[in-house]
Amino acid sequence: MPELIIADSSALIALEKIGLSDILCKMYSTVLLPEAVIEEYGVPDFPCFSIRKIQDSLKSLLSHYANLGKGESEVIVLAYQTGIKAIIDDMKARKAALKLGLTITGTIGVLLKAESLDLISSAYDKAEELRKKGFYVSDEVLKDILRFNSGKM
């Protein structure tokens, strides 16, 4: 069975915008969602999620001193406590997670994995669709997707 993953609300919103909210359940056995993510996003319409309550002083430190949102802070704390990979898109939150030695990916990483599992035909096309729907996807990231895909051949 596929592994567990922790997701932040930005990734859930992005996947929903491109019609892929259910894809995480095809890639992971369970998507762990801190309560703050549920507060930000709402209750997901996919079945494989599990809500976690986070009570840790690290959460307050991340919120106040690293100036991260409640959702990002709780995602990082849950990943820190469990050692489970987290889907985080926010750059400040990604930097904080990496400083703590956490394993992370982002929405683009999810798209690349989905393509490698033949769940979508093109991560590049889905990234372009995200961009057209108002999500920031840099030209460099799009080029990286093309380079990644050309290296698979």
Residue, then its C-alpha position, 0 to 999 in steps of 0.5 A: m500500500p502506498e505511504l502516508i503523506i501530510a498536506d497543507s491547504s494550498a496543495l489541496i486547493a491547487l489540486e481541487k482547482i485542476g480537478l485532481s482532489d481525489i488523486l492523493c488517495k490514488m497515491y497515498s494510503t492516508v492523507l494526514l491533515p492537521e485541524a488548522v488545515i481543515e479550518e482553512y480548507g474545509v472537509p475534503d471530498f476525498p475519502c482517505f484523509s485523517i484529521r490530527k490535533i496538534q498540541d506542541s510548543l513548536k507550533s507557536l514558535l513557527s507561527h510567531y517567530a517564523n511568521l508562518g500561518k497556522g496551517e503551515s505551522e501545524v503541517i510542519v509540527l506533524a511532519y516533525q513529530t511523525g517523520i512523514k513527508a509533507i506537501i508544502d508550497d509556501m516558500k517560508a514554510r518550505k525553508a523552515a521545514l528543511k531547516l528542521g530536516l523534514t522531507i517535503t514535496g510540493t504540488i508540482g512534486v505531486l503532479l510529477k509523481a502522479e505522472s510517473l504513476d500514469l495517473i495523469s498524462s502530463a505534469y507539465d500540462k497540469a502545472e500550466e493549468l494551475r498557472k492559468k487558474g492564478f497559482y504562481v508557477s514560475d517559468e523556471v519550474l515549468k522548464d524543470i518539469l520539461r527537463f525532468n521528463s526529458g531525463k526519463m526517456 
